[in-house]
């Protein structure tokens, strides 16, 4: 349990944070007793579960995402799993994959539609059930 002193410190510093990364640096890192904020981000990432993915999965992550940071993206682990497609963009933030000046459309919708279309027409698809016929 956090002492009152540490809790008050974390409360004060979290209100002064100018970014999610800065907030994590002073809260998640300290309360979790991590050496660096990058270590905290890696611990909180999906790195520990991507090797268990047994069905087709597409992941889209912006490199500038302040929540799911670049350091936490499990690049190597995703490359090793044939069921995962990992796509990254330089910009997009967190849930901000809008397109056009109006920002009314989300570009990732088209990407996912194309992914499913290719997957559905793939020879790896089980034509009888419509389910992916991947080896686990």
N, C-alpha and C positions, 0 to 999 in steps of 0.2 A: 504494500500500500504506500502511496506517495505521502511524504510528510507535508504538513501545511506550508512549510517554507518552499519546498520544491513546487507544489501545486500553485502557489501564488506567483512564483517566478515564471512558470510555464504559462499561466494565464496572462501575465503582463507582457511577456515576450511574444506570445501568439497574436496579441492585438496589434503589435508593432510590425508584424511580418508583412512584407510587400509582395510576396509570392507564395505559392504553394510549397515550392522547394525550400524557401526560407522558413516557412511554418514547420515543415517536416524536419528541418535541420535542428530546430529548437524543441520540438515536441516529440515526434516519433522516434528520433534518434536517442533522445535522452531517456524517455520513459521505457523504451525497449532496450536500453543499454547497448546501442550499436556504436561501433567505433566511428563510422562516417555516415552521412546521409545516404550516400550511394549504397552502402551495405544494407541500410534499412530498406531502400527502394528495391534492391535485389531480393531481399527476404520477402517483401510484400508482393512480388511479381508472380506471374504464372509459371515461372521456371520449374517449379517443383511438380507440376501436373501435366505439362504438355507432352511428356513421353507416354502418358496414359491415354491420349486421344486415339480412338479406334475408328472414328468416322470422319468423313471429310469436314474440314473446318477452314474457314478463311478468316484471317485477322487483319485488321487495318489499324495502323498506329501512326500518329504524327510524331516526328522526331522532336518537335517543340511542345509536345503535350506536357503540361506542368504537373499532371496527376500521375499518369502512366509514363514515367520519364524514360528517355533514351537508354539510360543505364539499366533499366529494369526489363527491357525487351529481350526475351530469350532467343536471340538470333540463332545461335548454334543448335540449341535444342529443337527449334522449329525446323531447321534444315535437316535434322536427323530423322524427323517423323514424316513419312511419305503422305500422311493424311492431312498435313497442315500446309496452307499457303499463307505466308506472312507478307503483307504489303506495307511499306512505309512511305510516308510523304514527308517532305521537309517541313511543311506548315499545315496547320489545321487545329492546333491546340487540342482541347478536350471536347469532343462532341461538336466540333465546328467545321465540318466538311461541307460547307455551303458553296454554291457556284453562282456566278453571275453577279452583276452589280446590285441586284435587288436582294440577293441571298435567300430567295424563295425556294430554291431547289437544293436538294442534298445529292451531291455527285456519287456518293457511295451506293445509293440505291441502284443505279445503273450497273455499277461494278458487281454487286451481288447478284443482280438479275443475270448478267452475262456468266458469272461463275456457275450459277445453278443450271443455266441453259447448256453450258459445255459439260457439266457433270452429268446432266440427264441424258445427253446424247453420247456419252462415253461408253466404250466397250466394257468398262469396268462396272457399269450399272447392271443390276440384276433385272432383266426385262420382265420377268414374271411378277416380281413384287414391287418394282420401282425403287427398291432400296439399294444403296451402294453395296457392291459385292467385293469389298476389300478384305484382305486377309488380316486377321488380328494377331 
